[in-house]
Amino acid sequence: MMKKIALLLILFISAGLAFAQENIDYDALNKIKEEGLKNSQIEEIAFYLTDYSGPRLTNSPGLKTASEWAVAKMKEWGLANAQLEPWGEFGKGWHVEKSYVAMTKPYYMPFIAIPKAWTNGTDGLVKGEVVAIDIKSEEDFGKYEGQLKDKIVLITSEYDGTATFEADGNRYTDEELKEMEKYPSASSSRYTPEWIAAYRKRRALQTKINAFISEQNPALIITARRGKHGTVFTSNGASYKADAPGAMAEFEMVPEHANMMARLLEKGVKVELEADIKTKFQDKDLTGYNVIAEIPGSDPNLKEQVVMLGGHLDSWHGSTGATDNASGCAVMLEAVRIIQTLDLKPKRTIRIALWSGEEQGIHGSRNYVKNHFGDSETMTLKPEHANLSAYYNIDNGTGRIRGVYLQGNQAARPVFSDWFEAMSDLIETPTITIRDTGGTDHLGFDKIGLPGFQFIQDEIEYNTRTHHTNMDNYDRLEMDDLKQMATIIATIVYHTAQRDEMMPREPVATVEKSN
């Protein structure tokens, strides 16, 4: 009987430990709220990362300006080890020095268009007749053979500028958040094997189309792109690698203007344009850099352990990258400013990282993980791997935090649950989903078995107006949302640094440690 009682007692204690509540430092939490909501510097930080710095393609002058400003500002705040840390070779930087395009016949009209990243300029003002092409298969090449030399080539698309009756901006409803908690997703992914095969087929044809057009020696290429009401989604037209060949000048244009030309040409009306693009490459320093700084831990036994937070500082070039991702970086900078200003003296070291190269393949964070924690390909780990408690990432725009993606780390659920409950006045209907989310800088950590978390945020205009567009500027930022985010992040990061244990981890495959 005594053995049964002892066993039941052990099980009861074990269960209690498994579901033990987090220790919430309400004094620190109230101070963080006061500083984050009433004394916020988020507007100033966002200004310097956007309006002041400009577009921030990796290795461009704009990213250099923003990175150096962030380092100087964190030194001013008193953070330690603030620096630009090299992560490896990225390639050439690139930026636009001049961009102009207008229709001159049958009448004059200025057009909205952005040069494709890493493409060459026009070598001065070019004028010419527009030729629209519509290639759906390799058999269509023959129709344009010898017809494009010195012409301005318009590549039409299915995108249109017709009216839409849904709001550009939105916030998640309670029903949508509840659906997000389900696992697996109630709706199947569009990335089916059939979708992937069709996508690869389209990409292969597009590569051949690009090569064919280039061989015909046109004066300029104009591609109709996704977007509405003056918004155009930008991309790159060539490789940034050091040894990559140059690509001819190309604009990406809003569908309204591209479609206007296509309709005129279809009716037999001659269309002429003039354009002038001047671009510049930065190829003296091919190294990629991340911005790193720390608040050193105060506990002699825990200060070697690290809590990280970050977001990518690089952007696309059509605007100043406000919601993608100056917003995330501003939030993380404000979070460490709050902790430092309040002199909270966290037990563990808090390290902020502002990444580069995210838009071209998550290069900055993945290489940081490889350099510091281990190689995800070989699963050979470095000693620092054992000392990282968690990494927190922001990269979903300007919308307020509504919850967190656990990335399959179910053991972290009660921790976030207690934190969100303590901040119930800041976060409505907090959502904790076991689901993964991808496409950004927490993935490198997650892939090597480190707790890496991305937060659920209200979309606002992210997918309709700002993500990779010419409209992603300071005016699109929701400042009250950014204050909420910074206050929540500061609270979570601080409490992660104060926990008795590091954040729970998922099991990792057997690995070999390296020196």
Protein Blocks (a to p, Z undefined) as FASTA:
>chain_A
ZZmmmmmmmmmmmmmmmmcccdddfklmmmmmmmmmmmccklmmmmmmmmmnopadehia
klmmmmmmmmmmmmmnopahiacddfbjfbdcdddfbdcdddfbfbdcdddddddehiac
eeiaadddddddddfbfklmmmmgoplgopacddddfbdcbdcfbdfbdcddfklmmmmm
pccdfbdcfkbfklmmmmmmmmmmmmmmmmmmmmnopabdcdddedeehiacdddfbdfb
fklccddddddddfklmmmmmmmmmnopacdddddddddddfkbmcdcddddddddfbfk
lmmpccdddddfbdcfkbnolmlcfkmmmmmmmmmmmmmmnonopabdcdddddehklnn
ommmmmmmmmmnocfklopacfklmmpfbdcdddebjbdcfbdcekhpamlmmmmmmmmm
mmmmmmghiacdfbdcehiaklmmmmnopacddddddfklmmmmmnopaklcfklpcfkl
mmmmmmmmmmmmmmmmmpmbdcdddddddddddZZ
